[in-house]
Amino acid sequence: METIEIEPIGVVTGAGGELTRQDWSRVQSEVRLRPEFADALLGLADYSHVIVIGWLGQVPVELRERRQAYPAGNNRLPLQGALSLRGGARPNPVSITVCRLLAIESAVLLLEGLDLVDGTPVLDVKPYIAFYDSVTEATIPRWASG
């Protein structure tokens, strides 16, 4: 199998270090890109939301090896495979989050709703485009809807 090497383009700051927070919707934080990526942000300020791809390096190895778990640790919910859950306990702890873009200052993105703690490496940033990124007829399991 091919080995993949990925170099972070930036890091999260300003969010704090609370890994157990449940509601990130109002949290404001920054993604500080490496200075050489400042010119790559041209045009991004015209979007209201962005997709941030991060690396959850603080997830312990034993959780990365876990193949099944109860959603949110609640054993009243059905046991699920790691790839059927959204948390960081997965083989490659990659995070993908849609969040509000509040401003861009040089190579710094000010965001709201990013669910990543301080020091999280950022692998990529993309504009959120509703007609590409939203699937209106998507469904979820009954247990996840309430």
BADORO-284030 format. One record per atom (N, C-alpha, C): residue number from 1; residue in one letter; y, x, z. Coordinates in steps of 0.1 Angstrom, whole numbers. Atoms other than C-alpha are relative to their C-alpha. Layout:
<sites>
{NUM 'A' {Y X Z}};
...
</sites>
This chain:
<sites>
{1 'M' {-12 8 0}};
{1 'M' {0 0 0}};
{1 'M' {12 9 0}};
{2 'E' {-12 -8 1}};
{2 'E' {35 12 -8}};
{2 'E' {8 1 13}};
{3 'T' {-9 -2 -12}};
{3 'T' {57 26 20}};
{3 'T' {14 -3 -5}};
{4 'I' {-14 4 3}};
{4 'I' {92 11 21}};
{4 'I' {9 7 10}};
{5 'E' {-11 -6 -8}};
{5 'E' {122 31 34}};
{5 'E' {13 -8 -2}};
{6 'I' {-13 7 0}};
{6 'I' {153 11 43}};
{6 'I' {10 6 9}};
{7 'E' {-10 -6 -8}};
{7 'E' {185 25 55}};
{7 'E' {10 -11 4}};
{8 'P' {-10 11 -3}};
{8 'P' {208 1 75}};
{8 'P' {13 3 -6}};
{9 'I' {-14 -1 5}};
{9 'I' {242 -6 60}};
{9 'I' {10 -2 10}};
{10 'G' {-10 3 -11}};
{10 'G' {258 -15 93}};
{10 'G' {-7 -3 13}};
{11 'V' {5 3 -13}};
{11 'V' {254 -26 129}};
{11 'V' {8 -12 6}};
{12 'V' {-7 12 -7}};
{12 'V' {262 -57 150}};
{12 'V' {7 5 13}};
{13 'T' {-7 -2 -12}};
{13 'T' {288 -54 177}};
{13 'T' {7 -12 5}};
{14 'G' {-8 11 -6}};
{14 'G' {306 -77 201}};
{14 'G' {-7 -13 4}};
{15 'A' {7 12 -3}};
{15 'A' {278 -102 206}};
{15 'A' {-6 1 14}};
{16 'G' {7 -2 -13}};
{16 'G' {265 -87 239}};
{16 'G' {-15 3 -2}};
{17 'G' {14 -4 1}};
{17 'G' {229 -78 247}};
{17 'G' {-10 -10 5}};
{18 'E' {8 10 -5}};
{18 'E' {215 -111 258}};
{18 'E' {-10 -5 -10}};
{19 'L' {10 3 10}};
{19 'L' {182 -114 239}};
{19 'L' {-5 -15 2}};
{20 'T' {6 13 -2}};
{20 'T' {172 -148 255}};
{20 'T' {10 -12 -2}};
{21 'R' {-10 11 3}};
{21 'R' {203 -168 245}};
{21 'R' {-7 -10 -10}};
{22 'Q' {5 11 9}};
{22 'Q' {193 -202 229}};
{22 'Q' {9 -5 -10}};
{23 'D' {-10 6 10}};
{23 'D' {225 -214 213}};
{23 'D' {10 12 -4}};
{24 'W' {-8 -10 6}};
{24 'W' {242 -188 191}};
{24 'W' {12 -6 -8}};
{25 'S' {-9 6 9}};
{25 'S' {263 -213 172}};
{25 'S' {15 3 1}};
{26 'R' {-15 -3 -3}};
{26 'R' {297 -204 188}};
{26 'R' {2 15 3}};
{27 'V' {-1 -14 -3}};
{27 'V' {290 -167 194}};
{27 'V' {7 7 -12}};
{28 'Q' {-7 -8 10}};
{28 'Q' {315 -145 176}};
{28 'Q' {-4 15 1}};
{29 'S' {4 -14 0}};
{29 'S' {304 -110 166}};
{29 'S' {5 7 -12}};
{30 'E' {-4 -8 12}};
{30 'E' {311 -83 141}};
{30 'E' {-12 7 -6}};
{31 'V' {9 -9 7}};
{31 'V' {290 -65 115}};
{31 'V' {9 11 -5}};
{32 'R' {-7 -12 4}};
{32 'R' {304 -30 112}};
{32 'R' {-8 7 -10}};
{33 'L' {7 -7 11}};
{33 'L' {293 -16 78}};
{33 'L' {4 14 0}};
{34 'R' {-4 -14 3}};
{34 'R' {292 20 70}};
{34 'R' {12 0 -9}};
{35 'P' {-12 0 8}};
{35 'P' {326 29 55}};
{35 'P' {-2 1 -15}};
{36 'E' {2 -1 14}};
{36 'E' {311 37 21}};
{36 'E' {-4 -14 -7}};
{37 'F' {3 13 5}};
{37 'F' {302 0 18}};
{37 'F' {12 -10 -1}};
{38 'A' {-12 8 0}};
{38 'A' {338 -13 22}};
{38 'A' {3 -6 -14}};
{39 'D' {-3 6 14}};
{39 'D' {343 -17 -16}};
{39 'D' {-11 -9 -5}};
{40 'A' {11 10 4}};
{40 'A' {310 -36 -19}};
{40 'A' {3 -14 5}};
{41 'L' {-4 13 -5}};
{41 'L' {327 -65 0}};
{41 'L' {9 -7 -9}};
{42 'L' {-9 7 9}};
{42 'L' {350 -73 -29}};
{42 'L' {-5 -14 -4}};
{43 'G' {4 14 4}};
{43 'G' {349 -111 -34}};
{43 'G' {-7 -7 11}};
{44 'L' {8 7 -10}};
{44 'L' {329 -119 -3}};
{44 'L' {9 -9 9}};
{45 'A' {-9 8 -9}};
{45 'A' {359 -132 16}};
{45 'A' {3 -14 -6}};
{46 'D' {-1 13 6}};
{46 'D' {359 -162 -8}};
{46 'D' {-10 -10 4}};
{47 'Y' {11 8 -5}};
{47 'Y' {328 -175 8}};
{47 'Y' {2 -4 14}};
{48 'S' {-1 5 -14}};
{48 'S' {327 -196 40}};
{48 'S' {-12 5 9}};
{49 'H' {12 -4 -7}};
{49 'H' {292 -184 50}};
{49 'H' {-7 12 -7}};
{50 'V' {8 -11 6}};
{50 'V' {270 -153 45}};
{50 'V' {-14 -1 7}};
{51 'I' {13 -2 -5}};
{51 'I' {234 -145 50}};
{51 'I' {-1 15 5}};
{52 'V' {2 -13 -6}};
{52 'V' {228 -115 73}};
{52 'V' {-14 3 2}};
{53 'I' {14 -5 -2}};
{53 'I' {195 -96 72}};
{53 'I' {0 12 9}};
{54 'G' {0 -10 -10}};
{54 'G' {188 -76 103}};
{54 'G' {-14 5 3}};
{55 'W' {13 -5 -4}};
{55 'W' {161 -55 118}};
{55 'W' {-1 -1 15}};
{56 'L' {1 2 -15}};
{56 'L' {149 -66 153}};
{56 'L' {-8 11 6}};
{57 'G' {7 -12 -5}};
{57 'G' {140 -32 165}};
{57 'G' {-4 0 14}};
{58 'Q' {2 1 -14}};
{58 'Q' {140 -42 201}};
{58 'Q' {-13 -8 3}};
{59 'V' {12 8 -2}};
{59 'V' {109 -64 196}};
{59 'V' {-12 10 3}};
{60 'P' {11 -9 -4}};
{60 'P' {80 -46 214}};
{60 'P' {-12 0 -10}};
{61 'V' {11 -2 10}};
{61 'V' {51 -33 193}};
{61 'V' {-11 -10 3}};
{62 'E' {11 10 -3}};
{62 'E' {26 -56 211}};
{62 'E' {3 -14 -5}};
{63 'L' {-4 13 6}};
{63 'L' {46 -86 200}};
{63 'L' {-1 0 -16}};
{64 'R' {1 -1 15}};
{64 'R' {47 -73 164}};
{64 'R' {-15 -2 -4}};
{65 'E' {14 1 3}};
{65 'E' {9 -72 166}};
{65 'E' {-6 -14 3}};
{66 'R' {4 14 -3}};
{66 'R' {6 -108 179}};
{66 'R' {-1 -8 -12}};
{67 'R' {2 8 12}};
{67 'R' {-8 -131 152}};
{67 'R' {2 -15 2}};
{68 'Q' {-2 14 -3}};
{68 'Q' {-4 -165 170}};
{68 'Q' {7 -1 13}};
{69 'A' {-7 3 -12}};
{69 'A' {18 -180 196}};
{69 'A' {4 -15 0}};
{70 'Y' {-6 14 -1}};
{70 'Y' {32 -213 209}};
{70 'Y' {15 1 -3}};
{71 'P' {-15 0 3}};
{71 'P' {67 -221 196}};
{71 'P' {8 0 13}};
{72 'A' {-9 -2 -12}};
{72 'A' {93 -210 222}};
{72 'A' {-9 2 13}};
{73 'G' {9 -2 -12}};
{73 'G' {63 -202 245}};
{73 'G' {-4 -12 7}};
{74 'N' {3 13 -6}};
{74 'N' {57 -239 251}};
{74 'N' {-14 -4 -4}};
{75 'N' {14 3 4}};
{75 'N' {19 -245 252}};
{75 'N' {-2 -15 -2}};
{76 'R' {1 14 3}};
{76 'R' {26 -283 249}};
{76 'R' {2 -2 -15}};
{77 'L' {-1 0 15}};
{77 'L' {34 -275 212}};
{77 'L' {-12 6 -6}};
{78 'P' {12 -6 6}};
{78 'P' {7 -266 187}};
{78 'P' {1 15 -2}};
{79 'L' {1 -14 3}};
{79 'L' {-4 -230 184}};
{79 'L' {3 2 -15}};
{80 'Q' {-4 -3 14}};
{80 'Q' {11 -214 153}};
{80 'Q' {-2 14 -3}};
{81 'G' {1 -14 4}};
{81 'G' {6 -183 133}};
{81 'G' {14 7 0}};
{82 'A' {-13 -7 -1}};
{82 'A' {33 -156 136}};
{82 'A' {9 -2 -12}};
{83 'L' {-8 2 12}};
{83 'L' {44 -162 100}};
{83 'L' {4 -15 -2}};
{84 'S' {-5 14 0}};
{84 'S' {49 -199 108}};
{84 'S' {10 -2 10}};
{85 'L' {-10 1 -10}};
{85 'L' {74 -192 135}};
{85 'L' {12 8 -4}};
{86 'R' {-12 -7 4}};
{86 'R' {110 -180 133}};
{86 'R' {4 12 8}};
{87 'G' {-4 -10 -9}};
{87 'G' {112 -156 161}};
{87 'G' {-3 14 -5}};
{88 'G' {1 -14 4}};
{88 'G' {111 -118 160}};
{88 'G' {-14 6 2}};
{89 'A' {14 -6 -3}};
{89 'A' {74 -114 171}};
{89 'A' {-8 -2 -13}};
{90 'R' {6 0 13}};
{90 'R' {61 -107 136}};
{90 'R' {-3 14 -5}};
{91 'P' {4 -13 4}};
{91 'P' {46 -78 117}};
{91 'P' {12 9 -4}};
{92 'N' {-12 -6 3}};
{92 'N' {80 -68 103}};
{92 'N' {12 -8 6}};
{93 'P' {-9 9 -6}};
{93 'P' {107 -81 126}};
{93 'P' {14 0 -7}};
{94 'V' {-12 2 8}};
{94 'V' {133 -90 100}};
{94 'V' {6 -13 3}};
{95 'S' {-7 12 -3}};
{95 'S' {159 -115 108}};
{95 'S' {9 -4 -12}};
{96 'I' {-9 5 10}};
{96 'I' {177 -137 83}};
{96 'I' {7 -11 6}};
{97 'T' {-8 10 -6}};
{97 'T' {206 -157 95}};
{97 'T' {12 -4 -9}};
{98 'V' {-12 5 7}};
{98 'V' {232 -179 78}};
{98 'V' {10 -2 11}};
{99 'C' {-11 2 -10}};
{99 'C' {265 -177 97}};
{99 'C' {14 -1 -7}};
{100 'R' {-14 2 6}};
{100 'R' {302 -185 92}};
{100 'R' {7 14 -1}};
{101 'L' {-9 -12 2}};
{101 'L' {324 -157 78}};
{101 'L' {14 -4 4}};
{102 'L' {-13 3 -5}};
{102 'L' {356 -158 97}};
{102 'L' {11 9 -6}};
{103 'A' {-9 -9 6}};
{103 'A' {373 -127 83}};
{103 'A' {-7 13 -4}};
{104 'I' {5 -14 3}};
{104 'I' {368 -93 67}};
{104 'I' {12 9 2}};
{105 'E' {-10 -10 -2}};
{105 'E' {388 -63 78}};
{105 'E' {-6 13 -3}};
{106 'S' {5 -13 5}};
{106 'S' {381 -31 59}};
{106 'S' {-15 -2 -2}};
{107 'A' {15 0 1}};
{107 'A' {343 -26 64}};
{107 'A' {-6 -8 12}};
{108 'V' {5 8 -11}};
{108 'V' {340 -51 93}};
{108 'V' {0 -15 -3}};
{109 'L' {1 14 2}};
{109 'L' {328 -87 90}};
{109 'L' {1 -7 13}};
{110 'L' {-1 8 -13}};
{110 'L' {339 -111 118}};
{110 'L' {-8 -13 -3}};
{111 'L' {9 11 3}};
{111 'L' {312 -138 120}};
{111 'L' {-1 -9 12}};
{112 'E' {4 10 -10}};
{112 'E' {303 -169 140}};
{112 'E' {-13 -5 -2}};
{113 'G' {13 6 1}};
{113 'G' {268 -180 147}};
{113 'G' {-11 10 -4}};
{114 'L' {10 -10 2}};
{114 'L' {250 -147 141}};
{114 'L' {-8 2 12}};
{115 'D' {9 0 -12}};
{115 'D' {220 -146 164}};
{115 'D' {-6 14 2}};
{116 'L' {5 -14 -2}};
{116 'L' {217 -108 167}};
{116 'L' {9 7 11}};
{117 'V' {-7 -6 -11}};
{117 'V' {226 -87 198}};
{117 'V' {6 13 -5}};
{118 'D' {-7 -12 3}};
{118 'D' {248 -56 199}};
{118 'D' {-10 11 -3}};
{119 'G' {9 -11 4}};
{119 'G' {232 -26 182}};
{119 'G' {-10 -3 -10}};
{120 'T' {10 4 10}};
{120 'T' {210 -46 158}};
{120 'T' {4 6 -13}};
{121 'P' {-3 -5 13}};
{121 'P' {208 -27 125}};
{121 'P' {1 -11 -10}};
{122 'V' {-2 10 11}};
{122 'V' {220 -48 95}};
{122 'V' {-5 7 -13}};
{123 'L' {6 -6 12}};
{123 'L' {200 -42 63}};
{123 'L' {7 -5 -12}};
{124 'D' {-6 5 12}};
{124 'D' {219 -64 39}};
{124 'D' {9 -12 4}};
{125 'V' {-8 11 -1}};
{125 'V' {246 -91 36}};
{125 'V' {1 -7 -14}};
{126 'K' {0 7 13}};
{126 'K' {246 -118 9}};
{126 'K' {9 -12 2}};
{127 'P' {-7 13 -2}};
{127 'P' {269 -148 2}};
{127 'P' {-10 -11 1}};
{128 'Y' {8 13 0}};
{128 'Y' {255 -182 11}};
{128 'Y' {6 -9 -10}};
{129 'I' {-4 10 11}};
{129 'I' {256 -205 -19}};
{129 'I' {-9 -12 2}};
{130 'A' {7 12 -4}};
{130 'A' {246 -240 -9}};
{130 'A' {-10 -5 -11}};
{131 'F' {9 6 10}};
{131 'F' {231 -251 -42}};
{131 'F' {-11 10 -4}};
{132 'Y' {11 -9 1}};
{132 'Y' {209 -220 -43}};
{132 'Y' {-8 1 12}};
{133 'D' {7 -3 -12}};
{133 'D' {201 -216 -7}};
{133 'D' {-4 -12 9}};
{134 'S' {3 12 -7}};
{134 'S' {197 -252 5}};
{134 'S' {-10 -8 -8}};
{135 'V' {9 8 6}};
{135 'V' {167 -273 -3}};
{135 'V' {0 -14 7}};
{136 'T' {-2 12 -7}};
{136 'T' {175 -309 5}};
{136 'T' {-13 -8 2}};
{137 'E' {13 7 -2}};
{137 'E' {139 -322 1}};
{137 'E' {-10 8 9}};
{138 'A' {9 -8 -8}};
{138 'A' {124 -295 24}};
{138 'A' {-5 -8 12}};
{139 'T' {6 7 -12}};
{139 'T' {101 -308 52}};
{139 'T' {-4 10 10}};
{140 'I' {5 -8 -11}};
{140 'I' {90 -294 86}};
{140 'I' {-10 -8 7}};
{141 'P' {10 8 -8}};
{141 'P' {62 -303 109}};
{141 'P' {6 -9 10}};
{142 'R' {-6 10 -9}};
{142 'R' {67 -333 132}};
{142 'R' {4 6 13}};
{143 'W' {-3 -6 -13}};
{143 'W' {65 -311 163}};
{143 'W' {14 8 0}};
{144 'A' {-12 -9 1}};
{144 'A' {95 -290 151}};
{144 'A' {13 -9 -2}};
{145 'S' {-11 9 3}};
{145 'S' {118 -320 144}};
{145 'S' {7 -6 13}};
{146 'G' {-7 7 -11}};
{146 'G' {126 -330 179}};
{146 'G' {-1 8 13}};
</sites>
